[in-house]
Amino acid sequence: MKRLILIIFLTIFLTGCNSLALINPSANTATTTTNTSTKNYDDFSDLMITNADEQLTQNYSVYYLYYFQEACYACNQIKNEVLSKIELLENDKIYLIDVHGVDDICESINVTHTPSIVKIVDHQVEYIKEGSTDVLEVLNSLS
């Protein structure tokens, strides 16, 4: 009986998903996750922002910033859906920001977790949504 309870507990514990990953770009700890996604962030290099100064200076009056980390389990869980949506967008614009190893990329906008999506209107932050559920909700509202 104890063994069964232990197995159930371990199964729940190991399959549980943390919907937010705390951003700590200077940490050298990386979690390896298996991702069967056929899409990669590298395929969207024209949408990548690597400089903090570029976050609020894009040539659109309304756009979105999607913050992720390759080592973020939740980011990898929604990666294919995020990139597929970006491919299909006709009206809205989403830029990608990999926060790993970039110390100041999140500080100016106050993004503290990944995945996150930020709506920018007239070069100002309108809102920040953190976590897989909220990110997907925003993405599904875009066209």
C-alpha positions as CSV (number, residue, x, y, z in Angstrom):
1,M,0.0,0.0,0.0
2,K,2.8,2.4,0.9
3,R,4.6,1.6,-2.3
4,L,1.4,2.4,-4.3
5,I,1.0,5.7,-2.6
6,L,4.6,6.5,-3.2
7,I,4.3,5.7,-6.9
8,I,1.1,7.8,-7.2
9,F,2.8,10.7,-5.4
10,L,5.9,10.5,-7.6
11,T,3.9,10.3,-10.8
12,I,1.9,13.4,-9.9
13,F,5.0,15.2,-8.7
14,L,7.1,14.4,-11.8
15,T,4.3,15.1,-14.3
16,G,3.2,18.4,-12.7
17,C,3.9,21.5,-14.8
18,N,5.1,24.8,-13.4
19,S,3.3,27.3,-15.6
20,L,5.9,30.0,-14.8
21,A,9.7,29.8,-14.8
22,L,11.5,32.5,-12.8
23,I,13.8,34.5,-14.9
24,N,17.4,34.3,-13.8
25,P,19.5,34.9,-16.9
26,S,22.8,34.8,-15.1
27,A,22.2,31.4,-13.6
28,N,24.1,28.6,-15.3
29,T,21.5,26.0,-14.5
30,A,19.7,24.7,-17.5
31,T,16.9,22.1,-17.5
32,T,16.9,19.7,-20.4
33,T,13.5,19.0,-21.8
34,T,12.4,16.9,-24.7
35,N,10.6,18.8,-27.3
36,T,9.1,17.2,-30.4
37,S,8.4,20.6,-32.0
38,T,9.3,20.8,-35.7
39,K,9.5,24.6,-35.4
40,N,12.4,26.5,-33.9
41,Y,12.9,30.0,-32.7
42,D,15.9,30.3,-35.1
43,D,13.4,30.1,-38.0
44,F,12.1,33.5,-36.9
45,S,15.4,35.3,-36.6
46,D,13.8,38.4,-38.3
47,L,11.5,38.7,-35.3
48,M,14.1,38.2,-32.6
49,I,15.0,41.2,-30.3
50,T,18.3,40.9,-28.5
51,N,18.8,44.5,-27.4
52,A,16.8,45.9,-24.5
53,D,16.6,49.3,-26.3
54,E,14.7,47.8,-29.2
55,Q,11.8,46.5,-27.1
56,L,9.8,49.8,-27.1
57,T,11.0,51.2,-30.4
58,Q,9.6,49.0,-33.1
59,N,7.9,50.6,-36.2
60,Y,4.3,49.6,-35.2
61,S,1.8,51.4,-33.1
62,V,0.7,48.1,-31.5
63,Y,2.8,45.0,-31.2
64,Y,3.6,42.2,-28.8
65,L,6.8,40.9,-27.1
66,Y,7.0,37.2,-26.3
67,Y,9.6,36.3,-23.7
68,F,10.9,32.8,-23.5
69,Q,13.8,30.6,-22.4
70,E,15.0,27.5,-24.1
71,A,15.4,25.8,-20.7
72,C,11.9,26.8,-19.6
73,Y,9.6,23.7,-19.5
74,A,6.4,25.7,-19.8
75,C,7.9,27.7,-22.8
76,N,8.8,24.4,-24.5
77,Q,5.3,23.0,-23.9
78,I,3.7,25.9,-25.8
79,K,6.5,26.5,-28.3
80,N,5.0,24.9,-31.3
81,E,1.6,26.6,-30.7
82,V,3.3,30.0,-30.3
83,L,5.4,29.7,-33.4
84,S,2.5,28.3,-35.5
85,K,0.4,31.3,-34.5
86,I,3.1,33.7,-35.4
87,E,3.3,32.2,-38.8
88,L,-0.4,32.7,-39.4
89,L,-0.7,36.3,-38.2
90,E,-1.8,38.8,-40.8
91,N,-2.7,41.8,-38.7
92,D,-0.8,41.6,-35.4
93,K,3.0,41.6,-34.9
94,I,4.9,39.5,-32.3
95,Y,8.6,39.8,-31.6
96,L,10.5,37.1,-29.8
97,I,12.8,37.7,-26.9
98,D,15.1,34.9,-25.5
99,V,15.9,36.1,-22.0
100,H,18.6,33.5,-21.3
101,G,22.0,35.2,-20.9
102,V,20.7,38.8,-21.5
103,D,20.8,40.5,-18.2
104,D,18.9,43.7,-18.9
105,I,16.4,42.6,-21.5
106,C,13.6,42.2,-19.0
107,E,14.4,44.9,-16.5
108,S,13.0,47.9,-18.4
109,I,9.7,46.2,-18.9
110,N,9.5,44.4,-15.5
111,V,9.0,40.9,-17.0
112,T,9.8,38.5,-14.2
113,H,8.7,35.0,-15.5
114,T,8.7,33.1,-18.7
115,P,6.7,32.5,-20.8
116,S,5.3,36.0,-20.9
117,I,3.7,38.2,-23.5
118,V,3.6,42.0,-23.3
119,K,1.3,44.3,-25.4
120,I,3.0,47.5,-26.5
121,V,0.8,50.4,-27.6
122,D,2.5,53.6,-28.9
123,H,5.8,52.5,-27.4
124,Q,4.4,52.0,-23.9
125,V,3.6,48.8,-22.0
126,E,-0.2,48.3,-22.0
127,Y,-0.1,45.0,-20.1
128,I,2.0,42.0,-19.2
129,K,0.6,38.4,-19.1
130,E,2.7,35.7,-17.5
131,G,2.3,31.9,-17.7
132,S,1.3,29.5,-20.4
133,T,-2.5,29.9,-20.0
134,D,-2.4,33.7,-20.2
135,V,0.0,33.7,-23.1
136,L,-2.1,31.3,-25.1
137,E,-5.2,33.3,-24.3
138,V,-3.6,36.4,-25.7
139,L,-2.3,34.6,-28.8
140,N,-5.6,33.1,-29.6
141,S,-7.2,36.6,-29.6
142,L,-4.7,37.8,-32.3
143,S,-5.2,37.7,-36.1
